[in-house]
Amino acid sequence: MSATSVASSPSGGSDNKTEESPEEKFPARQGSEVRETLLRRPVSEDGAEVHRLIGRCPPLDENSIYCNLLQASHFADTSVAAEVNGELAGFISGYIIPERPDTLFIWQVAVAKEARGLGLAGRMICEILRRPSCARVRHLETTITPDNDASWALFRGVARKLETDCAESVMFDRDRHFRGRHDSEMLLRIGPFAGAGAGAGAGTRVAVAR
């Protein structure tokens, strides 16, 4: 399973929301059609729709629906669902590494084709970091295959927003771990950074445009 994989977006970048109010709207004038996006904690009922979304976002590795149900329930505090005009259009799964409670690991980033180019992935990462469950988080980690330019751009952009550094190393080797059946997964470690601050409510509403 690939930890993170995001498709290229027309804007070529990512954007983070740092405002504190959980109900404030943020216009993003990239076109004439304004769409409202809700960033919220997932619930177990999202599992099947998350599975469908990931299937529409190659080259993301598909997991079982049961796995997605667990992500949307057991790991809800460190995952985020994004609705665009009431439809699930983005999902990030993550978890606090048990042995290192100051580190958030991002597992997968999925954004539907119709919602790309709006900086949604960066906003979703920021939404997770703002939650009380991430109050102690000072590092962000993920793994990316060497040729996934969109994911590298996303997370390097997040590092710039957090005003911190990145370090790269091999986490899972193509031959040693995958027996040649999968490209190596490079570990990208971002941090240390200051706490992003708690304050996220039941959902954060963002006005976006295309």
C-alpha positions in Angstrom: 0.0 0.0 0.0 1.4 3.4 -1.0 1.3 5.9 1.9 0.5 8.9 -0.1 -0.2 9.6 -3.7 -1.9 12.7 -5.1 -2.7 13.5 -8.7 -1.2 16.6 -10.4 -3.4 19.6 -10.0 -3.8 22.4 -12.6 -2.7 25.0 -10.1 0.6 23.2 -9.5 0.7 24.0 -5.8 -1.0 23.6 -2.4 -2.5 26.0 0.0 -3.1 25.9 3.8 -5.9 27.4 5.9 -4.5 28.8 9.1 -7.4 30.9 10.4 -8.9 29.8 13.8 -12.6 30.1 13.3 -14.2 26.8 12.5 -17.1 28.4 10.6 -15.3 31.2 8.7 -15.5 31.1 5.0 -12.5 31.6 2.8 -13.0 32.7 -0.9 -10.6 31.3 -3.4 -11.2 33.2 -6.6 -9.8 30.8 -9.3 -12.9 31.0 -11.5 -16.5 32.0 -11.7 -18.1 29.1 -10.0 -17.9 29.3 -6.2 -18.3 26.0 -4.3 -18.5 25.5 -0.6 -16.2 22.9 0.9 -16.7 21.4 4.4 -13.6 19.9 6.1 -14.7 17.5 8.9 -13.9 14.5 10.9 -14.9 11.3 9.0 -17.5 8.9 10.5 -17.8 5.2 9.9 -20.6 5.7 7.4 -18.0 7.4 5.1 -16.0 4.2 4.7 -17.7 2.9 1.5 -17.6 6.3 -0.1 -13.9 6.7 0.8 -13.3 3.4 -0.8 -15.0 4.6 -4.0 -13.1 7.9 -4.0 -9.7 6.2 -3.7 -10.7 3.9 -6.6 -11.1 7.1 -8.7 -7.7 8.4 -7.7 -5.0 6.4 -9.4 -2.2 5.6 -8.7 -3.5 5.3 -5.1 -3.4 1.7 -3.8 -6.9 0.5 -3.0 -7.4 -1.1 0.4 -10.4 -3.1 1.6 -13.6 -1.3 2.5 -13.1 -2.7 6.0 -9.7 -0.8 6.2 -11.5 2.4 5.1 -14.1 1.9 7.7 -11.4 1.6 10.4 -9.7 4.8 9.0 -13.0 6.7 9.2 -13.7 5.5 12.8 -10.7 4.5 14.8 -8.5 7.1 13.2 -11.1 9.8 12.7 -9.3 12.4 14.9 -6.2 12.3 12.6 -8.1 11.9 9.3 -10.3 14.4 7.4 -13.1 14.2 4.9 -13.7 17.0 2.5 -17.2 17.6 1.1 -17.7 19.9 -2.0 -21.3 21.0 -2.3 -22.3 18.1 -0.1 -20.4 15.3 -1.9 -17.2 13.6 -0.7 -14.4 15.0 -2.8 -11.3 14.5 -0.6 -10.0 12.3 2.1 -6.8 12.1 4.1 -6.0 9.3 6.5 -3.3 9.6 9.1 -2.3 8.5 12.6 -0.1 9.4 15.5 2.9 7.0 15.5 2.5 5.1 18.8 6.2 5.2 19.8 6.5 8.9 18.8 3.5 10.9 19.9 5.0 14.1 18.5 4.8 12.7 14.9 1.8 12.5 12.6 2.0 10.0 9.8 0.0 10.8 6.7 -1.1 7.5 5.0 -3.1 8.5 1.9 -4.2 11.7 0.3 -7.1 11.4 -2.1 -8.7 14.4 -4.0 -11.4 13.8 -6.7 -10.5 15.0 -10.1 -13.2 17.7 -10.1 -11.9 19.2 -6.9 -8.2 19.5 -7.9 -6.5 22.8 -8.4 -8.1 24.4 -5.3 -5.3 23.7 -2.8 -7.7 21.3 -1.0 -5.0 18.8 0.0 -2.9 21.3 1.8 -6.0 22.7 3.6 -6.9 19.2 4.8 -3.5 18.6 6.2 -3.7 21.9 8.1 -7.1 21.0 9.4 -5.7 17.8 11.0 -2.8 19.6 12.5 -5.1 22.2 14.1 -7.0 19.6 16.1 -6.6 19.0 19.9 -5.4 15.4 19.1 -2.4 16.9 17.3 -1.5 19.4 20.0 1.8 17.6 20.7 2.7 17.1 17.1 5.9 18.7 16.0 6.8 16.4 13.0 4.9 15.2 10.0 5.9 12.1 8.1 4.8 10.4 4.9 6.2 8.1 2.3 6.3 8.9 -1.4 7.6 7.0 -4.4 10.4 8.7 -6.2 8.4 9.5 -9.4 5.3 11.0 -7.7 6.0 14.6 -8.4 2.6 15.8 -7.2 3.0 14.4 -3.8 6.6 15.7 -3.4 5.3 19.2 -4.4 2.4 19.0 -1.9 4.5 18.0 1.1 7.3 20.4 0.3 4.8 23.1 0.1 3.4 22.1 3.5 7.0 22.3 4.9 7.3 25.8 3.5 4.0 26.8 5.1 5.2 25.5 8.4 8.5 27.2 7.9 10.6 24.1 8.6 12.8 21.6 6.9 12.4 18.3 5.2 14.6 15.2 5.4 14.4 12.2 3.0 15.4 8.6 3.4 14.4 5.2 2.2 11.7 3.6 4.4 10.6 0.6 2.4 13.1 -0.6 -0.3 11.9 -2.0 -3.7 13.9 -5.2 -3.4 14.3 -5.7 0.3 10.7 -5.0 1.3 8.6 -5.3 -1.9 10.5 -8.1 -3.6 10.7 -6.0 -6.7 6.9 -5.7 -7.0 6.6 -2.0 -6.0 8.8 1.1 -6.2 10.7 2.1 -3.1 8.8 4.3 -0.6 10.8 7.3 0.4 10.3 8.6 3.9 9.8 12.4 4.0 10.1 13.8 7.5 8.9 17.4 8.0 9.8 19.4 11.1 10.2 20.3 13.8 7.5 23.0 13.7 5.5 24.9 16.2 2.1 23.5 17.2 -0.5 24.5 14.6 -3.0 25.3 17.4 -6.2 23.7 18.4 -9.6 25.1 17.7 -11.2 23.1 14.9 -14.8 22.5 15.6 -17.2 19.9 14.2 -16.3 21.2 10.7 -14.5 23.9 8.9 -16.3 25.6 6.0 -14.3 27.0 3.1 -15.7 28.8 0.1 -13.7 27.7 -3.0 -14.1 28.6 -6.7 -13.1 27.1 -10.0 
